[in-house]
Amino acid sequence: MAERPYIVGNWKMHGTRAMLSEARAIDRAAQRNMRVEVAVAPPFTLIHAVHREVEQIAVGAQDCHTATEGAHTGDISAAMVADAGAKFVILGHSERRENHAESNSVVREKAEAALEAGLNLIICCGESAETRDKGKAESFVLQQLRASLPEIENPAERLTVAYEPIWAIGTGNTATPDDVAAMHAKIRGLLVELFGEEAGAAIRILYGGSVKPDNARELMALPDVDGALVGGASLSADSFMGIALAAAEAAD
Ligand code: 13P
C-alpha cells in the first residue's frame, strides 16, 4: 500500500451537469481527507465543467485519439482534453478494448500522444474469465501491459497502472485478495524490469473491479495495491469517499 493511496473514479458514460454537485461533494470530502489522492474521470462533456468546480481533486479523461488534430469525426485529442482541464487520461480500459477493438499498439500510440500533450497516464490491463479459467491470467496480463506501455521519462510521476480483471467489472465479484496480491506482485516485477528498481517500485498500481466501501479496506491493505480505479461506486460522493476513507485506514 502506498503511503498516500490514489483513488480514481471512472464515471464511464454516466453524468450530465446534474452530476456537478456530486463532483463538488467529492472535492469537499477530499479536502478533509488529505491522506488520500482523489481524482475523477468524467465523460468528455463534463471535463471542463468539473475542472472549474473543484479545487483539490484532479480531473481526467477516459480516452484520447492518437493524433493531435485532423479529420477524425467524433474523436477527441489529448491536447483537447488537456485544454479542457484534464491532467490524466485512462487508456486501455477493457470496455474500450472490447467495444472499440483497441489493440495494445493503439493503446501505446494513444499513450504517446497523451504524454506529448502533458497528460499523465492510467494504463489498464486485465484478463477475461476464460483466460483466468485456463490458468493464463498472469502471462496474459503481463504480455498485454508490456505491449501497451509507451516509452516514458519520469515513469514514477507520469504513469499509473490499473489491474482490472474483466470478470470483476460491474459484476459485484471482486478478485480474491490472494489473486489480487499475486497479480500486483507480477506487475510490480514487470515495472521494475522495464523502468529499474527505483521507478518500478514507485509507479502506482491500482486495483479495479467492483470496489465498494465495504471491500475496499481489505483490498487496499494488500501489498503492491496503491489505490483503486472505481466505476459504479464513484458516481456517488458517499460511496466514493467511503472507499477513500477505507484506503486511508488501510494505509495507517
Ligand atoms: P466497477 O467499479 O463498476 O466494477 O468498474 C470498475 C472499472 O471498470 C473502473 O474502470
py3Dmol code that shows the C-alpha trace and the ligand (Angstrom):
import py3Dmol

protein = """\
ATOM      1  CA  MET A   1       0.000   0.000   0.000  1.00  0.00           C
ATOM      2  CA  ALA A   2       1.312   3.418  -0.947  1.00  0.00           C
ATOM      3  CA  GLU A   3       1.670   5.969   1.850  1.00  0.00           C
ATOM      4  CA  ARG A   4      -0.885   8.143   0.067  1.00  0.00           C
ATOM      5  CA  PRO A   5      -3.391   5.934  -1.735  1.00  0.00           C
ATOM      6  CA  TYR A   6      -4.666   7.056  -5.137  1.00  0.00           C
ATOM      7  CA  ILE A   7      -8.418   6.667  -5.603  1.00  0.00           C
ATOM      8  CA  VAL A   8      -9.729   7.386  -9.088  1.00  0.00           C
ATOM      9  CA  GLY A   9     -13.356   7.458 -10.178  1.00  0.00           C
ATOM     10  CA  ASN A  10     -14.115   6.368 -13.727  1.00  0.00           C
ATOM     11  CA  TRP A  11     -17.581   7.700 -14.433  1.00  0.00           C
ATOM     12  CA  LYS A  12     -17.737   5.887 -17.792  1.00  0.00           C
ATOM     13  CA  MET A  13     -20.776   7.029 -19.847  1.00  0.00           C
ATOM     14  CA  HIS A  14     -22.574   8.458 -16.825  1.00  0.00           C
ATOM     15  CA  GLY A  15     -23.272  12.017 -15.922  1.00  0.00           C
ATOM     16  CA  THR A  16     -24.816  15.232 -17.112  1.00  0.00           C
ATOM     17  CA  ARG A  17     -24.408  18.643 -15.486  1.00  0.00           C
ATOM     18  CA  ALA A  18     -26.642  17.368 -12.689  1.00  0.00           C
ATOM     19  CA  MET A  19     -23.562  15.413 -11.538  1.00  0.00           C
ATOM     20  CA  LEU A  20     -21.597  18.593 -10.827  1.00  0.00           C
ATOM     21  CA  SER A  21     -22.996  18.709  -7.308  1.00  0.00           C
ATOM     22  CA  GLU A  22     -21.577  15.219  -6.740  1.00  0.00           C
ATOM     23  CA  ALA A  23     -18.194  16.384  -8.032  1.00  0.00           C
ATOM     24  CA  ARG A  24     -18.291  19.292  -5.579  1.00  0.00           C
ATOM     25  CA  ALA A  25     -19.174  16.936  -2.731  1.00  0.00           C
ATOM     26  CA  ILE A  26     -16.278  14.629  -3.677  1.00  0.00           C
ATOM     27  CA  ASP A  27     -13.961  17.632  -3.784  1.00  0.00           C
ATOM     28  CA  ARG A  28     -15.049  18.914  -0.371  1.00  0.00           C
ATOM     29  CA  ALA A  29     -14.572  15.459   1.164  1.00  0.00           C
ATOM     30  CA  ALA A  30     -11.139  15.178  -0.483  1.00  0.00           C
ATOM     31  CA  GLN A  31     -10.144  18.474   1.105  1.00  0.00           C
ATOM     32  CA  ARG A  32     -10.976  16.969   4.500  1.00  0.00           C
ATOM     33  CA  ASN A  33      -9.094  13.730   3.790  1.00  0.00           C
ATOM     34  CA  MET A  34      -5.682  14.774   2.513  1.00  0.00           C
ATOM     35  CA  ARG A  35      -4.192  11.375   3.288  1.00  0.00           C
ATOM     36  CA  VAL A  36      -5.674  10.134   0.015  1.00  0.00           C
ATOM     37  CA  GLU A  37      -5.187  11.472  -3.506  1.00  0.00           C
ATOM     38  CA  VAL A  38      -8.555  11.581  -5.244  1.00  0.00           C
ATOM     39  CA  ALA A  39      -9.342  12.074  -8.928  1.00  0.00           C
ATOM     40  CA  VAL A  40     -12.297  11.632 -11.255  1.00  0.00           C
ATOM     41  CA  ALA A  41     -12.572  10.933 -14.970  1.00  0.00           C
ATOM     42  CA  PRO A  42     -15.985  12.174 -16.121  1.00  0.00           C
ATOM     43  CA  PRO A  43     -17.226  11.899 -19.707  1.00  0.00           C
ATOM     44  CA  PHE A  44     -15.603  14.352 -22.164  1.00  0.00           C
ATOM     45  CA  THR A  45     -18.624  16.646 -21.973  1.00  0.00           C
ATOM     46  CA  LEU A  46     -18.091  17.293 -18.260  1.00  0.00           C
ATOM     47  CA  ILE A  47     -14.299  17.605 -18.054  1.00  0.00           C
ATOM     48  CA  HIS A  48     -14.207  21.377 -18.254  1.00  0.00           C
ATOM     49  CA  ALA A  49     -17.210  21.905 -16.018  1.00  0.00           C
ATOM     50  CA  VAL A  50     -15.882  19.561 -13.318  1.00  0.00           C
ATOM     51  CA  HIS A  51     -12.433  21.143 -13.594  1.00  0.00           C
ATOM     52  CA  ARG A  52     -13.992  24.542 -12.896  1.00  0.00           C
ATOM     53  CA  GLU A  53     -15.980  23.277  -9.914  1.00  0.00           C
ATOM     54  CA  VAL A  54     -13.198  21.560  -7.971  1.00  0.00           C
ATOM     55  CA  GLU A  55     -10.105  22.713  -6.101  1.00  0.00           C
ATOM     56  CA  GLN A  56      -8.495  19.617  -4.637  1.00  0.00           C
ATOM     57  CA  ILE A  57      -9.135  16.691  -6.944  1.00  0.00           C
ATOM     58  CA  ALA A  58      -7.626  16.134 -10.380  1.00  0.00           C
ATOM     59  CA  VAL A  59      -9.842  15.649 -13.415  1.00  0.00           C
ATOM     60  CA  GLY A  60      -9.021  13.202 -16.181  1.00  0.00           C
ATOM     61  CA  ALA A  61     -10.350  11.836 -19.465  1.00  0.00           C
ATOM     62  CA  GLN A  62     -11.381   8.284 -20.312  1.00  0.00           C
ATOM     63  CA  ASP A  63      -9.778   8.163 -23.752  1.00  0.00           C
ATOM     64  CA  CYS A  64      -7.981  10.250 -26.355  1.00  0.00           C
ATOM     65  CA  HIS A  65      -7.083   9.906 -30.020  1.00  0.00           C
ATOM     66  CA  THR A  66      -3.607   9.029 -31.293  1.00  0.00           C
ATOM     67  CA  ALA A  67      -3.434  12.199 -33.426  1.00  0.00           C
ATOM     68  CA  THR A  68      -3.202  15.815 -32.268  1.00  0.00           C
ATOM     69  CA  GLU A  69      -5.908  17.009 -34.668  1.00  0.00           C
ATOM     70  CA  GLY A  70      -7.319  16.159 -38.061  1.00  0.00           C
ATOM     71  CA  ALA A  71     -10.222  14.669 -39.973  1.00  0.00           C
ATOM     72  CA  HIS A  72     -11.447  12.287 -37.270  1.00  0.00           C
ATOM     73  CA  THR A  73     -15.150  12.954 -36.857  1.00  0.00           C
ATOM     74  CA  GLY A  74     -16.345  12.424 -33.334  1.00  0.00           C
ATOM     75  CA  ASP A  75     -12.876  11.922 -31.850  1.00  0.00           C
ATOM     76  CA  ILE A  76     -11.102  13.984 -29.205  1.00  0.00           C
ATOM     77  CA  SER A  77      -7.341  14.555 -28.980  1.00  0.00           C
ATOM     78  CA  ALA A  78      -5.121  14.538 -25.916  1.00  0.00           C
ATOM     79  CA  ALA A  79      -4.383  18.237 -26.434  1.00  0.00           C
ATOM     80  CA  MET A  80      -8.121  18.958 -26.389  1.00  0.00           C
ATOM     81  CA  VAL A  81      -8.760  17.182 -23.094  1.00  0.00           C
ATOM     82  CA  ALA A  82      -5.678  18.855 -21.603  1.00  0.00           C
ATOM     83  CA  ASP A  83      -7.066  22.203 -22.756  1.00  0.00           C
ATOM     84  CA  ALA A  84     -10.377  21.363 -21.071  1.00  0.00           C
ATOM     85  CA  GLY A  85      -8.576  20.832 -17.768  1.00  0.00           C
ATOM     86  CA  ALA A  86      -7.690  17.130 -17.771  1.00  0.00           C
ATOM     87  CA  LYS A  87      -4.451  16.191 -16.034  1.00  0.00           C
ATOM     88  CA  PHE A  88      -4.501  12.491 -16.917  1.00  0.00           C
ATOM     89  CA  VAL A  89      -6.162  10.015 -19.227  1.00  0.00           C
ATOM     90  CA  ILE A  90      -7.328   6.449 -18.657  1.00  0.00           C
ATOM     91  CA  LEU A  91      -6.207   4.280 -21.589  1.00  0.00           C
ATOM     92  CA  GLY A  92      -6.658   0.639 -22.497  1.00  0.00           C
ATOM     93  CA  HIS A  93      -9.774   0.075 -20.407  1.00  0.00           C
ATOM     94  CA  SER A  94     -11.263  -3.320 -21.248  1.00  0.00           C
ATOM     95  CA  GLU A  95     -14.511  -1.661 -22.346  1.00  0.00           C
ATOM     96  CA  ARG A  96     -12.584   0.288 -24.985  1.00  0.00           C
ATOM     97  CA  ARG A  97     -10.512  -2.729 -25.956  1.00  0.00           C
ATOM     98  CA  GLU A  98     -13.754  -4.727 -26.421  1.00  0.00           C
ATOM     99  CA  ASN A  99     -16.190  -2.124 -27.743  1.00  0.00           C
ATOM    100  CA  HIS A 100     -13.747  -0.274 -29.991  1.00  0.00           C
ATOM    101  CA  ALA A 101     -11.342  -3.095 -30.848  1.00  0.00           C
ATOM    102  CA  GLU A 102      -8.410  -1.214 -29.341  1.00  0.00           C
ATOM    103  CA  SER A 103      -5.228  -3.251 -29.649  1.00  0.00           C
ATOM    104  CA  ASN A 104      -2.191  -2.958 -27.401  1.00  0.00           C
ATOM    105  CA  SER A 105      -0.382  -0.960 -30.070  1.00  0.00           C
ATOM    106  CA  VAL A 106      -3.268   1.524 -30.360  1.00  0.00           C
ATOM    107  CA  VAL A 107      -3.208   1.932 -26.576  1.00  0.00           C
ATOM    108  CA  ARG A 108       0.549   2.562 -26.735  1.00  0.00           C
ATOM    109  CA  GLU A 109       0.133   5.138 -29.524  1.00  0.00           C
ATOM    110  CA  LYS A 110      -2.583   6.918 -27.557  1.00  0.00           C
ATOM    111  CA  ALA A 111      -0.317   6.897 -24.511  1.00  0.00           C
ATOM    112  CA  GLU A 112       2.463   8.518 -26.539  1.00  0.00           C
ATOM    113  CA  ALA A 113       0.068  11.203 -27.758  1.00  0.00           C
ATOM    114  CA  ALA A 114      -1.136  11.817 -24.196  1.00  0.00           C
ATOM    115  CA  LEU A 115       2.393  12.190 -22.837  1.00  0.00           C
ATOM    116  CA  GLU A 116       3.193  14.612 -25.645  1.00  0.00           C
ATOM    117  CA  ALA A 117       0.164  16.699 -24.586  1.00  0.00           C
ATOM    118  CA  GLY A 118       1.412  16.770 -20.996  1.00  0.00           C
ATOM    119  CA  LEU A 119      -1.132  14.300 -19.601  1.00  0.00           C
ATOM    120  CA  ASN A 120      -0.315  11.611 -17.074  1.00  0.00           C
ATOM    121  CA  LEU A 121      -1.429   8.062 -17.796  1.00  0.00           C
ATOM    122  CA  ILE A 122      -3.525   5.378 -16.201  1.00  0.00           C
ATOM    123  CA  ILE A 123      -2.959   2.289 -18.340  1.00  0.00           C
ATOM    124  CA  CYS A 124      -5.402  -0.554 -17.735  1.00  0.00           C
ATOM    125  CA  CYS A 125      -4.857  -4.268 -18.088  1.00  0.00           C
ATOM    126  CA  GLY A 126      -6.864  -7.321 -17.104  1.00  0.00           C
ATOM    127  CA  GLU A 127      -7.848 -10.803 -18.182  1.00  0.00           C
ATOM    128  CA  SER A 128     -11.198 -12.350 -19.089  1.00  0.00           C
ATOM    129  CA  ALA A 129     -12.810 -15.123 -17.029  1.00  0.00           C
ATOM    130  CA  GLU A 130     -11.955 -17.573 -19.795  1.00  0.00           C
ATOM    131  CA  THR A 131      -8.262 -16.673 -19.668  1.00  0.00           C
ATOM    132  CA  ARG A 132      -8.229 -16.999 -15.870  1.00  0.00           C
ATOM    133  CA  ASP A 133     -10.000 -20.368 -16.033  1.00  0.00           C
ATOM    134  CA  LYS A 134      -7.290 -21.603 -18.376  1.00  0.00           C
ATOM    135  CA  GLY A 135      -4.660 -20.620 -15.805  1.00  0.00           C
ATOM    136  CA  LYS A 136      -3.215 -17.996 -18.133  1.00  0.00           C
ATOM    137  CA  ALA A 137      -4.202 -14.794 -16.300  1.00  0.00           C
ATOM    138  CA  GLU A 138      -0.709 -13.712 -15.246  1.00  0.00           C
ATOM    139  CA  SER A 139       1.027 -14.381 -18.552  1.00  0.00           C
ATOM    140  CA  PHE A 140      -1.809 -12.655 -20.453  1.00  0.00           C
ATOM    141  CA  VAL A 141      -1.797  -9.537 -18.269  1.00  0.00           C
ATOM    142  CA  LEU A 142       1.980  -9.155 -18.349  1.00  0.00           C
ATOM    143  CA  GLN A 143       2.089  -9.504 -22.113  1.00  0.00           C
ATOM    144  CA  GLN A 144      -0.825  -7.081 -22.545  1.00  0.00           C
ATOM    145  CA  LEU A 145       0.739  -4.495 -20.270  1.00  0.00           C
ATOM    146  CA  ARG A 146       4.224  -4.807 -21.771  1.00  0.00           C
ATOM    147  CA  ALA A 147       2.774  -4.230 -25.252  1.00  0.00           C
ATOM    148  CA  SER A 148       0.588  -1.302 -24.143  1.00  0.00           C
ATOM    149  CA  LEU A 149       3.196   0.774 -22.304  1.00  0.00           C
ATOM    150  CA  PRO A 150       4.903   3.657 -24.100  1.00  0.00           C
ATOM    151  CA  GLU A 151       8.485   4.756 -23.686  1.00  0.00           C
ATOM    152  CA  ILE A 152       8.301   7.257 -20.899  1.00  0.00           C
ATOM    153  CA  GLU A 153      10.511   9.626 -18.945  1.00  0.00           C
ATOM    154  CA  ASN A 154       9.792  10.022 -15.219  1.00  0.00           C
ATOM    155  CA  PRO A 155       7.513   6.972 -15.167  1.00  0.00           C
ATOM    156  CA  ALA A 156       7.019   7.161 -11.403  1.00  0.00           C
ATOM    157  CA  GLU A 157       5.398  10.566 -11.794  1.00  0.00           C
ATOM    158  CA  ARG A 158       3.571  10.121 -15.052  1.00  0.00           C
ATOM    159  CA  LEU A 159       2.422   6.506 -15.157  1.00  0.00           C
ATOM    160  CA  THR A 160      -0.137   4.597 -13.101  1.00  0.00           C
ATOM    161  CA  VAL A 161      -1.154   1.036 -13.942  1.00  0.00           C
ATOM    162  CA  ALA A 162      -4.637  -0.304 -13.205  1.00  0.00           C
ATOM    163  CA  TYR A 163      -5.284  -4.045 -12.939  1.00  0.00           C
ATOM    164  CA  GLU A 164      -8.950  -4.682 -13.684  1.00  0.00           C
ATOM    165  CA  PRO A 165      -9.977  -8.299 -14.236  1.00  0.00           C
ATOM    166  CA  ILE A 166     -12.789  -8.075 -16.789  1.00  0.00           C
ATOM    167  CA  TRP A 167     -14.995 -10.532 -14.913  1.00  0.00           C
ATOM    168  CA  ALA A 168     -14.860  -8.315 -11.804  1.00  0.00           C
ATOM    169  CA  ILE A 169     -16.004  -5.124 -13.539  1.00  0.00           C
ATOM    170  CA  GLY A 170     -19.560  -4.158 -12.684  1.00  0.00           C
ATOM    171  CA  THR A 171     -20.388  -7.671 -11.510  1.00  0.00           C
ATOM    172  CA  GLY A 172     -20.038  -7.416  -7.734  1.00  0.00           C
ATOM    173  CA  ASN A 173     -17.381 -10.163  -7.915  1.00  0.00           C
ATOM    174  CA  THR A 174     -14.012  -8.909  -6.771  1.00  0.00           C
ATOM    175  CA  ALA A 175     -10.913 -10.984  -7.275  1.00  0.00           C
ATOM    176  CA  THR A 176      -9.786 -12.744  -4.093  1.00  0.00           C
ATOM    177  CA  PRO A 177      -7.177 -10.900  -2.047  1.00  0.00           C
ATOM    178  CA  ASP A 178      -4.668 -13.658  -2.851  1.00  0.00           C
ATOM    179  CA  ASP A 179      -5.261 -13.335  -6.590  1.00  0.00           C
ATOM    180  CA  VAL A 180      -5.017  -9.537  -6.468  1.00  0.00           C
ATOM    181  CA  ALA A 181      -1.801  -9.663  -4.432  1.00  0.00           C
ATOM    182  CA  ALA A 182      -0.281 -12.260  -6.774  1.00  0.00           C
ATOM    183  CA  MET A 183      -1.130 -10.268  -9.905  1.00  0.00           C
ATOM    184  CA  HIS A 184       0.063  -6.967  -8.467  1.00  0.00           C
ATOM    185  CA  ALA A 185       3.377  -8.580  -7.462  1.00  0.00           C
ATOM    186  CA  LYS A 186       3.834  -9.808 -11.044  1.00  0.00           C
ATOM    187  CA  ILE A 187       3.002  -6.371 -12.439  1.00  0.00           C
ATOM    188  CA  ARG A 188       5.475  -4.807  -9.985  1.00  0.00           C
ATOM    189  CA  GLY A 189       8.110  -7.230 -11.253  1.00  0.00           C
ATOM    190  CA  LEU A 190       7.475  -6.166 -14.848  1.00  0.00           C
ATOM    191  CA  LEU A 191       7.638  -2.456 -13.957  1.00  0.00           C
ATOM    192  CA  VAL A 192      10.972  -2.986 -12.170  1.00  0.00           C
ATOM    193  CA  GLU A 193      12.274  -4.895 -15.178  1.00  0.00           C
ATOM    194  CA  LEU A 194      11.203  -2.129 -17.577  1.00  0.00           C
ATOM    195  CA  PHE A 195      11.937   1.006 -15.555  1.00  0.00           C
ATOM    196  CA  GLY A 196      14.504  -0.043 -12.956  1.00  0.00           C
ATOM    197  CA  GLU A 197      14.327  -0.740  -9.239  1.00  0.00           C
ATOM    198  CA  GLU A 198      13.540   2.762  -8.006  1.00  0.00           C
ATOM    199  CA  ALA A 199      10.956   3.907 -10.568  1.00  0.00           C
ATOM    200  CA  GLY A 200       9.445   0.429 -10.835  1.00  0.00           C
ATOM    201  CA  ALA A 201       8.817   0.394  -7.098  1.00  0.00           C
ATOM    202  CA  ALA A 202       7.294   3.889  -7.128  1.00  0.00           C
ATOM    203  CA  ILE A 203       4.812   3.502 -10.009  1.00  0.00           C
ATOM    204  CA  ARG A 204       1.326   3.156  -8.559  1.00  0.00           C
ATOM    205  CA  ILE A 205      -0.679   0.035  -9.292  1.00  0.00           C
ATOM    206  CA  LEU A 206      -4.432   0.371  -8.777  1.00  0.00           C
ATOM    207  CA  TYR A 207      -6.950  -2.433  -8.452  1.00  0.00           C
ATOM    208  CA  GLY A 208     -10.313  -2.059 -10.195  1.00  0.00           C
ATOM    209  CA  GLY A 209     -13.414  -4.235 -10.381  1.00  0.00           C
ATOM    210  CA  SER A 210     -16.404  -3.921  -8.034  1.00  0.00           C
ATOM    211  CA  VAL A 211     -14.511  -1.931  -5.396  1.00  0.00           C
ATOM    212  CA  LYS A 212     -17.028  -0.747  -2.783  1.00  0.00           C
ATOM    213  CA  PRO A 213     -16.724   0.891   0.649  1.00  0.00           C
ATOM    214  CA  ASP A 214     -17.185  -2.489   2.356  1.00  0.00           C
ATOM    215  CA  ASN A 215     -14.455  -4.383   0.481  1.00  0.00           C
ATOM    216  CA  ALA A 216     -12.006  -1.518  -0.083  1.00  0.00           C
ATOM    217  CA  ARG A 217     -10.145  -1.786   3.196  1.00  0.00           C
ATOM    218  CA  GLU A 218      -9.114  -5.407   2.671  1.00  0.00           C
ATOM    219  CA  LEU A 219      -8.125  -4.820  -0.959  1.00  0.00           C
ATOM    220  CA  MET A 220      -6.266  -1.574  -0.271  1.00  0.00           C
ATOM    221  CA  ALA A 221      -4.240  -3.166   2.537  1.00  0.00           C
ATOM    222  CA  LEU A 222      -2.655  -5.691   0.146  1.00  0.00           C
ATOM    223  CA  PRO A 223       0.997  -5.327  -0.818  1.00  0.00           C
ATOM    224  CA  ASP A 224       1.530  -3.540  -4.147  1.00  0.00           C
ATOM    225  CA  VAL A 225      -2.044  -2.207  -4.191  1.00  0.00           C
ATOM    226  CA  ASP A 226      -1.592   1.563  -4.234  1.00  0.00           C
ATOM    227  CA  GLY A 227      -5.197   2.564  -4.732  1.00  0.00           C
ATOM    228  CA  ALA A 228      -8.348   1.832  -6.694  1.00  0.00           C
ATOM    229  CA  LEU A 229      -9.958   2.591 -10.044  1.00  0.00           C
ATOM    230  CA  VAL A 230     -13.644   2.747  -9.202  1.00  0.00           C
ATOM    231  CA  GLY A 231     -16.573   2.591 -11.620  1.00  0.00           C
ATOM    232  CA  GLY A 232     -20.127   2.355 -10.260  1.00  0.00           C
ATOM    233  CA  ALA A 233     -19.284   3.348  -6.691  1.00  0.00           C
ATOM    234  CA  SER A 234     -17.625   6.588  -7.886  1.00  0.00           C
ATOM    235  CA  LEU A 235     -20.957   8.006  -9.054  1.00  0.00           C
ATOM    236  CA  SER A 236     -21.991   8.965  -5.546  1.00  0.00           C
ATOM    237  CA  ALA A 237     -19.803  11.073  -3.282  1.00  0.00           C
ATOM    238  CA  ASP A 238     -20.845   8.997  -0.281  1.00  0.00           C
ATOM    239  CA  SER A 239     -19.760   5.636  -1.634  1.00  0.00           C
ATOM    240  CA  PHE A 240     -16.692   7.011  -3.449  1.00  0.00           C
ATOM    241  CA  MET A 241     -15.392   8.818  -0.410  1.00  0.00           C
ATOM    242  CA  GLY A 242     -16.247   5.770   1.712  1.00  0.00           C
ATOM    243  CA  ILE A 243     -13.696   3.948  -0.417  1.00  0.00           C
ATOM    244  CA  ALA A 244     -11.198   6.795   0.022  1.00  0.00           C
ATOM    245  CA  LEU A 245     -11.670   6.634   3.794  1.00  0.00           C
ATOM    246  CA  ALA A 246     -11.168   2.862   3.809  1.00  0.00           C
ATOM    247  CA  ALA A 247      -7.985   3.303   1.764  1.00  0.00           C
ATOM    248  CA  ALA A 248      -6.684   5.884   4.251  1.00  0.00           C
ATOM    249  CA  GLU A 249      -7.359   3.475   7.114  1.00  0.00           C
ATOM    250  CA  ALA A 250      -5.646   0.646   5.264  1.00  0.00           C
ATOM    251  CA  ALA A 251      -2.567   2.864   4.778  1.00  0.00           C
ATOM    252  CA  ASP A 252      -2.262   3.580   8.523  1.00  0.00           C
TER     253      ASP A 252
END
"""
ligand_1 = """\
10
13P
P -16.873 -1.099 -11.312
O -16.243 -0.465 -10.072
O -18.226 -0.570 -11.621
O -16.779 -2.592 -11.239
O -15.960 -0.663 -12.566
C -14.580 -0.820 -12.497
C -13.976 -0.145 -13.660
O -14.101 -0.604 -14.785
C -13.248 1.106 -13.425
O -12.524 1.495 -14.538
"""
view = py3Dmol.view(width=600, height=400)
view.addModel(protein, "pdb")
view.setStyle({"model": 0}, {"cartoon": {"style": "trace"}})
view.addModel(ligand_1, "xyz")
view.setStyle({"model": 1}, {"stick": {}})
view.zoomTo()
view.show()
